[in-house]
Amino acid sequence: MGEVTQFEQTALVMGLLCSRPEVLDNVLEILIEKYGPIHQLEGPFPFIFTNYYDEEMGTPIFRYFILFSNLIDPSTLVNIKHETNFIESQFAKEEKRVINLDPGILSAGNLILATTKNRSHRVPLHDGMYAEVTLLYKDKAFQSFDWTYADYKSDQFKALFKQLRSEYLKLLHAHS
């Protein structure tokens, strides 16, 4: 029988899409209050990879990525996704989001995102949430999958996540 051990702490990362720059500071303030200091904030990057969100959010849309300083137990990802869904609803205008928050956990080996949408490659967790391995770290680089979102699949953002992985490893070492 295998021995049950505690999960290794992971970095909380968050992809953020925003079509109303005037709300960004307020959203960041709430995220800092809930999840602690931001270690690194990257963006804005024009969100040009798909028009999926245009009708709901309006244009232009900008992408940001956040790496938080506090490491987390990966089992808390479900609760974090529920909280970020609530934050999105607080800022919605006429029931349309102007902010989209995609929390995930970054470890030495992968980036896992939380989602409410079931697909064949997603693992059910609990309370209506699923986990998706979005990027896999192999051969000193992040590798994507057929299902990886187009922007996360880009060379630019895979390189960014490699850099965020290095920061995570420094944080992990500092906390041990």
Number of C-alpha atoms within 10 A of each C-alpha: 3 4 4 6 6 6 10 11 20 22 26 26 27 22 17 19 24 25 22 17 14 9 13 15 10 12 19 15 12 13 19 14 10 12 15 14 15 16 15 13 14 13 11 15 12 13 19 12 12 10 11 8 16 13 9 14 20 15 15 13 21 18 18 17 23 20 25 22 20 18 21 18 14 18 13 11 23 22 14 18 21 17 16 21 17 13 17 16 16 14 18 16 11 6 10 14 20 24 25 22 20 17 25 27 25 26 22 16 13 19 22 20 22 25 22 16 11 14 12 5 11 19 15 17 13 10 10 12 19 21 22 19 19 22 24 18 18 11 7 7 14 23 17 19 11 8 14 15 14 13 15 20 20 14 13 10 15 20 15 16 24 17 11 22 22 14 17 27 16 11 19 19 9 8 10 6
